[in-house]
Amino acid sequence: MAMQLVRKKNPTGGSIRWLRPDEEDAVKAYYSARAPLTTGELTLASSVLQEMRQKEAWLECDCVHGEHPARNSANLMKDTGTLFLAGFSHEHDMSCRMYRPFCGDEGATRVGTRKTAGSRRISYRDFLPPDDAGTTIKAPGRPTKPEDDRTRRTRRPRIARLLLTLIEDAGLNRIDSLFPIPSRSVSESVNMLRNVTEQNEFIRGRLLSEIVRFSPGISENGREQLMKTLERPDAHWPANKTRMFFQIFTSTKVSRDEVSFIWPDGELVFRPERGLSINGEAQDGARPPYWVILAFRRGMDGSVICSEGYAHALFRRGCPVPVDSGLERGTLESLSEAAEWLSKKSDAPALSLVKPLFDIEVDLEGEKGFESPRII
């Protein structure tokens, strides 16, 4: 039974590479845990799990055919910092050494709301991912049956929540007047985000602006020098967290494989190792323009790589409120037209709008859950 690494996204299930026979044997020996592993097997299994983490890949086995193959993910234990392999999607065939029975999981409350939030604000003091560069591996985790209720929603990645938290704190999710809709330059909007990073710390004594940047056009050497600055041994850094930095900008050219930073005299294309997540889109860049955030870290070869990216459509370049769909963008246009009509009345109210960016907690029939509001 052959095994391969496949992409979690961009596109989901896309093949990265097939495991070599020795890697496959090592992973199966590790996961089945029926006998002590040799040093060589442990090293090979650890290498595969670390590659899965860096490339955001699943391990897929061909023991089950059809639309729902058996897959495993490499997860990180927060308390010990060790990697483990957990099953999901579908049980392996009973004849496979990777077989483990699934346990059930209910994701919805009795009244139909989600039990857990799919999108929450991040804390600037605790958003960096665990440093898994030097991790070891431990016994496999229990497989979990995927939720199939109607409330299930893909959780937003960490960098998406960082971008949206910054946008919310900068007030860029608000429209103070629906008619006329205020307009500002892209540089003004970016400066509003920059001000947030200059007023918050990611660790005591170090501003967020050191690692959240707004200069995607810097050279490869510039990225290397920035990373070396962050890696200085005397530099204060959150314990056991990855040393990395981020770049934020707007773009009209976005796909699941690459994104372009465009200026009057040129264009710079980024191809994130893990691909680019595009909020609410199955197609590539169908709703420009976008807010874009990219993450940079050291790769397995020691070079500074663009590891992952996230793009979120905005209403207009001059009014960059994040929107979740083309319908939502059209709704804002319609609200503005209605506000224009109302403005002709002598007692016309002043209409404003707030676009919620995160799930809110609700209490229905005495049971707490989470919902995603659209517009307030």
C-alpha positions as CSV (number, residue, x, y, z in Angstrom):
1,M,0.0,0.0,0.0
2,A,1.7,3.2,-1.2
3,M,1.6,6.5,0.6
4,Q,2.1,10.1,-0.6
5,L,2.1,13.6,0.7
6,V,-0.8,15.7,-0.6
7,R,-1.7,19.4,-0.2
8,K,-4.2,20.5,2.4
9,K,-5.1,23.3,0.0
10,N,-4.2,24.9,-3.3
11,P,-5.5,22.5,-4.5
12,T,-6.8,20.2,-1.8
13,G,-5.4,16.7,-2.3
14,G,-2.8,17.8,-4.9
15,S,0.1,15.4,-4.9
16,I,3.4,16.7,-3.6
17,R,5.5,13.5,-3.7
18,W,5.3,9.7,-3.0
19,L,7.1,8.4,0.0
20,R,10.1,6.2,-0.6
21,P,9.7,2.6,0.5
22,D,12.1,3.1,3.5
23,E,10.1,6.3,4.5
24,E,6.8,4.4,4.2
25,D,8.1,1.5,6.4
26,A,9.4,3.9,9.0
27,V,6.1,5.8,9.2
28,K,4.0,2.6,9.5
29,A,6.4,1.2,12.1
30,Y,6.0,4.5,14.1
31,Y,2.2,4.7,13.8
32,S,1.5,1.1,14.5
33,A,3.9,1.1,17.5
34,R,4.0,-2.7,17.6
35,A,7.7,-2.8,18.2
36,P,10.5,-0.4,19.3
37,L,11.7,1.8,16.4
38,T,15.3,1.7,15.3
39,T,17.2,5.0,15.3
40,G,17.0,5.1,11.5
41,E,13.3,4.5,11.5
42,L,12.8,7.3,14.1
43,T,14.9,9.7,12.1
44,L,13.0,9.0,8.8
45,A,9.6,9.2,10.4
46,S,10.5,12.5,12.1
47,S,11.7,13.9,8.8
48,V,8.4,13.0,7.1
49,L,6.3,14.6,9.9
50,Q,8.5,17.8,9.8
51,E,8.1,18.0,6.0
52,M,4.3,17.6,6.4
53,R,4.4,20.6,8.8
54,Q,6.4,22.8,6.6
55,K,4.5,22.1,3.4
56,E,1.1,21.9,5.2
57,A,0.5,18.4,3.8
58,W,-1.5,15.4,4.7
59,L,-0.2,11.8,4.5
60,E,-2.5,9.9,2.2
61,C,-2.6,6.1,2.0
62,D,-4.0,4.2,-1.0
63,C,-5.5,1.5,1.2
64,V,-8.9,3.1,0.8
65,H,-10.1,4.0,-2.7
66,G,-12.8,6.6,-3.7
67,E,-13.5,10.2,-2.8
68,H,-12.5,9.9,0.9
69,P,-9.1,8.3,1.1
70,A,-7.4,7.6,4.5
71,R,-5.3,10.6,5.6
72,N,-3.2,11.6,8.6
73,S,-2.0,15.0,9.7
74,A,1.1,16.0,11.6
75,N,0.1,17.8,14.8
76,L,2.1,19.6,17.5
77,M,1.7,19.0,21.2
78,K,1.5,22.5,22.8
79,D,2.7,21.4,26.2
80,T,5.7,19.2,25.1
81,G,6.5,20.6,21.7
82,T,6.5,17.1,20.1
83,L,5.0,16.1,16.8
84,F,2.5,13.3,16.5
85,L,0.5,11.7,13.7
86,A,-3.3,11.8,13.9
87,G,-5.8,10.2,11.6
88,F,-8.9,11.9,10.1
89,S,-11.1,11.9,7.0
90,H,-11.5,8.1,6.8
91,E,-10.3,5.1,8.7
92,H,-7.5,3.1,7.1
93,D,-8.4,-0.3,5.7
94,M,-8.4,-2.9,8.5
95,S,-5.7,-4.8,6.7
96,C,-3.4,-1.7,6.7
97,R,-0.8,-1.3,9.4
98,M,-2.1,2.3,9.8
99,Y,-5.6,1.2,10.8
100,R,-7.1,2.7,14.0
101,P,-10.8,3.1,14.7
102,F,-12.3,6.6,14.7
103,C,-13.9,8.2,17.6
104,G,-17.0,10.4,17.1
105,D,-17.3,14.2,17.6
106,E,-20.3,16.5,17.7
107,G,-19.6,20.0,16.5
108,A,-23.0,21.6,16.8
109,T,-25.2,22.6,19.7
110,R,-28.8,21.5,20.1
111,V,-30.1,24.7,18.6
112,G,-27.7,24.5,15.6
113,T,-24.9,27.0,16.5
114,R,-21.2,25.9,16.4
115,K,-19.8,24.7,19.7
116,T,-16.4,26.3,18.9
117,A,-15.6,29.5,17.1
118,G,-14.2,29.2,13.6
119,S,-12.6,32.6,13.7
120,R,-11.4,34.5,16.7
121,R,-9.2,37.6,17.3
122,I,-5.6,36.8,18.0
123,S,-3.5,38.2,20.9
124,Y,-0.5,40.1,19.7
125,R,1.4,38.6,22.6
126,D,0.6,35.0,21.7
127,F,0.0,34.4,17.9
128,L,3.4,33.2,16.7
129,P,3.3,29.4,15.9
130,P,5.3,26.9,18.0
131,D,8.9,26.4,16.8
132,D,8.8,22.9,15.4
133,A,12.3,23.1,13.7
134,G,13.9,20.9,16.3
135,T,10.9,18.8,17.4
136,T,10.9,15.1,18.2
137,I,8.0,12.8,17.6
138,K,5.8,10.9,20.0
139,A,3.1,8.2,19.9
140,P,0.3,8.8,17.4
141,G,-2.8,10.6,18.5
142,R,-6.3,9.3,18.5
143,P,-8.1,9.6,15.1
144,T,-11.1,11.9,15.1
145,K,-14.2,11.5,12.9
146,P,-14.7,14.6,10.8
147,E,-17.9,16.6,11.7
148,D,-20.6,16.6,9.0
149,D,-23.1,18.9,10.5
150,R,-24.3,22.0,8.6
151,T,-22.5,24.4,11.0
152,R,-19.0,23.0,10.1
153,R,-16.7,25.7,8.7
154,T,-13.0,25.7,7.9
155,R,-11.1,27.4,10.6
156,R,-9.3,30.5,9.5
157,P,-5.5,30.2,9.5
158,R,-3.4,32.0,12.1
159,I,-2.1,34.6,9.6
160,A,-5.6,35.3,8.4
161,R,-6.7,36.1,12.0
162,L,-3.6,38.3,12.4
163,L,-4.5,40.3,9.3
164,L,-8.2,40.7,10.4
165,T,-7.3,41.6,13.9
166,L,-5.0,44.4,12.6
167,I,-7.8,45.6,10.2
168,E,-10.3,45.7,13.1
169,D,-8.0,47.6,15.4
170,A,-7.2,50.1,12.6
171,G,-11.0,50.6,12.1
172,L,-10.8,49.5,8.5
173,N,-13.8,47.3,8.9
174,R,-16.0,50.4,9.5
175,I,-17.7,52.8,7.1
176,D,-18.6,55.9,8.9
177,S,-21.0,57.2,6.3
178,L,-22.8,55.1,3.7
179,F,-23.4,58.1,1.6
180,P,-21.2,59.4,0.4
181,I,-18.9,56.5,1.1
182,P,-15.5,57.9,2.3
183,S,-12.5,57.3,0.2
184,R,-8.8,57.2,1.0
185,S,-5.6,56.2,-0.7
186,V,-4.2,52.7,-0.3
187,S,-1.1,54.2,1.4
188,E,-3.4,55.9,4.0
189,S,-5.1,52.6,4.7
190,V,-1.7,50.8,5.0
191,N,-0.5,53.6,7.3
192,M,-3.5,52.9,9.6
193,L,-2.4,49.3,9.9
194,R,1.2,50.4,10.4
195,N,0.1,52.6,13.3
196,V,-1.4,49.6,15.0
197,T,1.8,47.6,14.8
198,E,3.7,50.6,16.2
199,Q,1.4,50.8,19.2
200,N,1.4,47.1,20.2
201,E,4.1,44.7,21.4
202,F,4.5,41.0,20.5
203,I,6.7,40.5,23.6
204,R,7.6,43.0,26.3
205,G,9.9,45.7,25.0
206,R,9.5,44.7,21.3
207,L,7.0,46.3,18.9
208,L,4.8,44.4,16.5
209,S,6.2,46.5,13.7
210,E,9.5,44.6,14.0
211,I,7.9,41.5,12.5
212,V,4.8,42.8,10.7
213,R,6.0,44.8,7.7
214,F,4.5,46.7,4.8
215,S,7.4,46.6,2.4
216,P,6.9,43.4,0.3
217,G,9.3,44.8,-2.4
218,I,12.4,44.3,-0.3
219,S,15.1,42.2,-2.0
220,E,16.0,38.6,-1.2
221,N,19.1,39.9,0.6
222,G,16.9,42.3,2.5
223,R,14.7,39.4,3.7
224,E,17.8,37.5,4.8
225,Q,19.2,40.5,6.8
226,L,15.8,41.0,8.5
227,M,15.7,37.3,9.5
228,K,19.2,37.5,10.8
229,T,18.2,40.5,13.0
230,L,15.3,38.5,14.4
231,E,17.6,35.5,15.0
232,R,20.2,37.3,17.1
233,P,20.8,35.3,20.2
234,D,20.6,38.4,22.4
235,A,17.2,39.4,20.9
236,H,14.2,39.0,23.2
237,W,11.8,36.5,21.7
238,P,8.7,34.5,22.9
239,A,9.8,31.2,24.2
240,N,9.5,28.2,21.9
241,K,8.0,30.3,19.1
242,T,9.0,30.4,15.4
243,R,11.2,33.3,14.4
244,M,9.4,34.8,11.4
245,F,8.0,38.0,9.9
246,F,5.1,39.0,7.8
247,Q,4.4,41.4,4.9
248,I,1.0,43.0,4.2
249,F,-0.1,44.7,1.0
250,T,-3.0,44.9,-1.5
251,S,-3.1,43.0,-4.8
252,T,-5.3,42.6,-7.9
253,K,-3.5,39.4,-9.0
254,V,-4.1,36.5,-6.7
255,S,-4.3,32.7,-7.2
256,R,-3.9,29.7,-4.9
257,D,-0.3,29.3,-6.1
258,E,1.0,32.8,-6.3
259,V,0.3,36.5,-5.6
260,S,1.7,39.6,-7.2
261,F,2.9,42.8,-5.5
262,I,2.6,45.5,-8.3
263,W,4.0,49.0,-8.4
264,P,4.2,51.5,-11.3
265,D,7.6,50.3,-12.5
266,G,7.4,46.5,-11.9
267,E,5.9,43.4,-10.4
268,L,7.1,40.9,-7.8
269,V,5.6,37.4,-7.7
270,F,5.5,35.4,-4.5
271,R,4.8,31.6,-4.5
272,P,4.2,30.5,-0.9
273,E,5.5,27.0,0.0
274,R,2.1,26.1,1.4
275,G,0.1,28.0,-1.2
276,L,-2.3,30.9,-0.7
277,S,-5.6,30.7,1.1
278,I,-8.3,32.9,-0.5
279,N,-11.2,33.6,1.8
280,G,-14.5,32.1,0.6
281,E,-13.3,31.3,-2.9
282,A,-13.1,28.0,-4.8
283,Q,-11.7,29.8,-7.8
284,D,-8.4,31.7,-8.3
285,G,-8.7,35.4,-7.6
286,A,-12.2,35.9,-8.9
287,R,-13.0,39.0,-6.7
288,P,-10.1,41.5,-6.8
289,P,-8.8,43.6,-5.1
290,Y,-7.5,41.8,-2.0
291,W,-5.8,42.4,1.3
292,V,-2.8,40.0,1.3
293,I,-0.6,38.8,4.2
294,L,2.5,36.6,3.6
295,A,4.6,34.8,6.2
296,F,8.4,34.3,5.9
297,R,10.5,31.9,7.8
298,R,13.6,29.7,7.4
299,G,13.0,26.6,5.3
300,M,14.5,23.2,5.7
301,D,17.5,24.2,3.5
302,G,18.3,27.2,5.6
303,S,17.1,29.9,3.2
304,V,14.3,32.4,3.9
305,I,11.1,31.2,2.3
306,C,7.6,32.6,1.8
307,S,5.9,29.8,3.8
308,E,2.2,30.7,3.4
309,G,-0.2,33.4,2.4
310,Y,-3.8,34.5,2.9
311,A,-5.9,36.9,0.7
312,H,-9.2,38.5,1.6
313,A,-11.3,40.4,-0.9
314,L,-12.1,44.1,0.0
315,F,-15.0,46.3,-1.0
316,R,-13.0,49.0,-2.9
317,R,-9.4,50.1,-2.9
318,G,-10.5,53.5,-1.5
319,C,-12.7,51.8,1.1
320,P,-11.0,48.5,1.9
321,V,-13.6,46.9,4.2
322,P,-13.1,43.1,4.0
323,V,-16.0,41.3,2.2
324,D,-16.7,37.6,2.2
325,S,-18.4,37.3,-1.2
326,G,-19.4,39.1,-4.4
327,L,-23.0,39.2,-2.9
328,E,-21.7,41.0,0.2
329,R,-19.9,43.5,-2.0
330,G,-23.1,44.1,-4.0
331,T,-25.1,44.5,-0.7
332,L,-22.8,47.3,0.4
333,E,-23.3,49.0,-3.0
334,S,-27.1,48.7,-2.5
335,L,-27.0,50.0,1.0
336,S,-25.0,53.1,-0.3
337,E,-27.7,53.7,-2.9
338,A,-30.4,53.4,-0.3
339,A,-28.5,55.9,1.9
340,E,-28.3,58.3,-1.0
341,W,-32.0,58.2,-1.5
342,L,-32.6,58.7,2.2
343,S,-30.2,61.6,2.3
344,K,-32.6,63.7,0.2
345,K,-35.1,63.6,3.1
346,S,-35.1,66.5,5.5
347,D,-34.9,64.2,8.5
348,A,-32.6,61.7,7.0
349,P,-30.6,59.6,9.6
350,A,-26.8,59.3,9.4
351,L,-26.1,55.7,8.4
352,S,-22.9,53.9,9.2
353,L,-21.8,50.3,9.0
354,V,-19.5,47.8,10.8
355,K,-18.4,44.6,9.1
356,P,-17.8,42.0,11.9
357,L,-14.6,40.0,11.2
358,F,-14.9,37.3,13.8
359,D,-17.5,34.9,15.3
360,I,-19.6,36.1,18.2
361,E,-20.8,34.1,21.1
362,V,-24.6,33.8,21.4
363,D,-26.9,32.2,24.0
364,L,-29.9,30.5,22.5
365,E,-32.3,28.6,24.7
366,G,-29.7,28.6,27.5
367,E,-27.1,27.0,25.3
368,K,-24.0,29.0,24.3
369,G,-22.6,28.7,20.8
370,F,-20.9,30.7,18.0
371,E,-22.3,32.5,14.9
372,S,-20.7,34.5,12.2
373,P,-22.6,37.8,11.7
374,R,-22.5,39.6,8.4
375,I,-23.1,43.3,8.8
376,I,-24.0,45.6,11.7
